Amino acid sequence: MSEQSTDLRETVRRRYAEAAVKVTEGGTACCGPQPVEIDENFGSTLYAADERDALPAEAVAASLGCGNPTAVADLHEGERVLDLGSGGGIDVLLSARRVGPTGKAYGLDMTDEMLALALTNAKKAGATNVEFLKGTIEAIPLPENTIDVVISNCVINLSTDKASVFAETYRVLTPGGRIGVSDVVADDVLSSAQRAERGDYVGCIAGALSFAEYREGLEAAGFTNVEITPTHSVADGMHSAIVRATKPATAEACAGATKSADDCCGVNACCTPAETPVDPTSTVAQAKVASGCGCQE
């Protein structure tokens, strides 16, 4: 990691640590914690009143996101959910309620102060199907193929290595797994310098990808069915957006079929739009049948 990237990560960590401390200290006041100061495009007001009322006040007060990913992730009973950059735990706790006792919600954060706050909030909420992990979203501390849904709320834009975030997200998802995140996305016409003019990095603006860059990054990692839908403006040419994508259901079969990417199922670039038969006298379908490959699509 470059020195600049290291400095940016530390700036982000420090900003969110300070936010956690503010909420924690506010909890000793007679009227409970005050929300972290933020404009109307970010924070707990983006959640429905009944969702806010069902959670500890500290989890609501620590919300710094640009959307409500649990409202669009279409979570189901029994699913395993991972929240990237879980902060005070609001999305983890909401997810835990949706997946029920047979499911599980994980939260990943690099900030000790936020993790401590999230653990306290989970205890107050009586949530037993949650687990908070310390780490970065560029190196997720979970095994591959173990998560059904990855969510995130205005955090991916804060990473200085988004390609690693997309690759790690893809790795931990089960075949057929999906992402449903809220993030800040820039119009394609805006340069990096123009994005920086509209806000700083820790304010979720300067580090935002464009619509095209976001799509290309997800597809490069292997995701399909990419959808990026803007919901509201957060600055001139900058939008809060819902991002959805899917890990192909055949990915596991391809990954385990062979050690060589050139002869997976007798097919080059197996399970991608560029796949071709290794044997030019055969078709892709014939090669897969002959090899007994599980990637029959």
ZIURVEN-V347900 format. One record per run of one state. SS is the DSSP state (~ for helix, > for strand, _ for the rest). FROM is the first residue (numbers start at 1). TO is the last residue. If there is no record, write none. Layout:
BEGIN
ss-><SS:SS>
from-><FROM:FROM>
to-><TO:TO>
END
This chain:
BEGIN
ss-><_:~:_:~:_:~:_:~:_:~:_:>:_:~:_:>:_:~:_:>:_:>:_:>:_:>:_:~:_:~:>:_:~:_:>:~:_:>:_:>:_:~:_:~:>:_:>:_:~:_>
from-><1:3:27:44:47:49:54:57:62:69:72:80:85:90:100:104:110:112:126:130:135:136:137:139:140:147:154:156:159:162:173:187:192:199:209:211:222:223:236:238:248:251:258:264:267:269:276:278:284:292>
to-><2:26:43:46:48:53:56:61:68:71:79:84:89:99:103:109:111:125:129:134:135:136:138:139:146:153:155:158:161:172:186:191:198:208:210:221:222:235:237:247:250:257:263:266:268:275:277:283:291:297>
END
